[in-house]
Amino acid sequence: MSNSDSVTRVALKKITPDVSGAMGSLHAAAVSAARDAKVEPEILELIRIRASQINGCAFCLDMHTKDARAQGETEQRIYALNAWEETPFFTARERAALALTEAVTLVHDGHVPDSVYAAAAEVFDEEQIAALIWAATVINAYNRIAIATRMVPGAYQPAQK
């Protein structure tokens, strides 16, 4: 996708602030559910990056790779994420979360196979699986918003701790 389109896109936050706010609340609730379920924050960033890679969302890739690095994620793992199955860099939990994320993101292609769900259930409890599904769902929605409105990557900076 090119950012040089001549068509001006809608500013969703300005035009539909209530819906935008609801999306922010959904994101906050999903993050809270993951925290309560003790899903590692690193896994959430991997989910966000991987879904954004699949969807081709430059804005979200820029944001979440910066957030991941700010949390201590290595360049090696970020660069290898699109080939995670071929590397030794990811734990069993991360692999299960990534497989589940890919299945949710590509739901049209296999409808989250039982084998993917079962592999996740081997390393995550039900509360954690629910949190992973919500995290994947939220980033997929944000990817669609950023792509549809042609949000421009580059300016985002992670919050300072």
Disulfide bonds with the S-S distance in Angstrom:
none
